[in-house]
């Protein structure tokens, strides 16, 4: 908003004016800017200096639009921080959540850029946290994990970096735990169990080796004594 001091601004009779500025919060970190038309804007206090706002300042229509945008950006930032305090978020996931709440696209972009700049938002960190949780709850192979991370809206380079330390040992551990879960259910035939493991992103040879001993042991344990 191109706002100078009140005595340096030319205005028309139809222009709004700032009639009151109220500081809120324990440290006065936010302000309510009231205009003569009855509208109010909730803004961070630093906007007063950034935009040159003062009581008596004439605010043309484009200035009102600017105040509205600044309020939208501030509220979007507060909501983004609330969401990040609950869980790690990817940029794409956070963008969608803010968009669904009605915040303007440009306001969201600026907020996300700022949060990435401060490290509060980090796609790689999100990918690693999400991957660890997924493997703990639902072990799967690297192929399935790669696709699942892409579905979170992450860039390929981020997914590849997150999976850079996914070695054979981790793949075997995930395979063994997935095979144990499938075999423990006791209702699947070997063929269905094999398909289930392949669907989890493991190769056919891997799945066969993992299930072979488990189903042989189950079969021998169920044989009638002679």
JOMO-V779265 format. One record per pair of residues at least 4 apart in sequence whose C-alpha atoms are under 7 Angstrom apart, sorted by the first residue. I is the first residue (numbers start at 1). J is the second residue. Records with the same first field share a line. If there is no record, write none. Layout:
# JOMO-V779265
I->J  J
This chain:
# JOMO-V779265
1->51  63  66
3->51  52  53
4->8  9  52
5->9  52  54  57
6->56  57  58
9->58
11->15  58
15->58  59  60
16->35  36  37  58  59  60
17->35  36  56  57  58  59
18->33  34  35  36  54  55  56  57  58
19->34  35  36  55  56
20->33  34  55
21->31  32  33  34  55
22->31  32  33
23->28  30  31  32
24->28  29  30  31
25->29  30
29->44  45
30->43  44  45
31->42  43  44  45
32->40  41  42  43
33->40  41  42
34->38  39  40  41
35->39  40
41->67  68  71
42->71
43->47  70  71  74
44->74
46->50
47->51
48->52  53
49->53
53->57
59->63  64
60->64
61->65
62->66
63->67
64->68
65->69
66->70
67->71
68->72
69->73
70->74
71->75
72->76  103  107
73->77  107  108  111
74->78
75->79
76->80  98  103  108
77->81  111
78->82
79->83
80->84
81->85
82->86
83->87
84->88  89
88->126
89->93  94  121  126
90->94  122  123  126
91->95  121  123
92->96  153
93->97  153
94->98
95->99  108
96->100
97->101
98->102  103  108
99->103
103->107  108
104->108
105->109
106->110
107->111
108->112
109->113
110->114
111->115
112->116
113->117
114->118
115->119  120  121
116->120  121  122
122->126
123->127  154
124->128  158  162
125->129
126->130
127->131  149  159  162
128->132  162
129->133
130->134
131->135
132->136
133->137
134->138  139
135->139  140
139->174  177  178
140->144  145  174  175  178  200  201
141->145  171  174  175  200  201  202
142->146  171  201
143->147  201
144->148  200  201
145->149
146->150  159
147->151
148->152
149->154  159
150->154  155  156  159
154->158  159
155->159
156->160
157->161
158->162
159->163
160->164
166->170
167->171
168->172
169->173
170->174
171->175
172->176
173->177
174->178
175->179
176->180  210
177->181
178->182
179->183  210  211
180->184
181->185
182->193
183->214
188->192  193
189->193
190->194  215
191->195
192->196
193->197
194->198  207  208
195->199
196->200
197->201  202  207
198->202  203  204  207
202->206  207
203->207
204->208
205->209
206->210
207->211
208->212
211->215
212->216
213->217
214->218
215->219
216->220
217->221
218->222
219->223
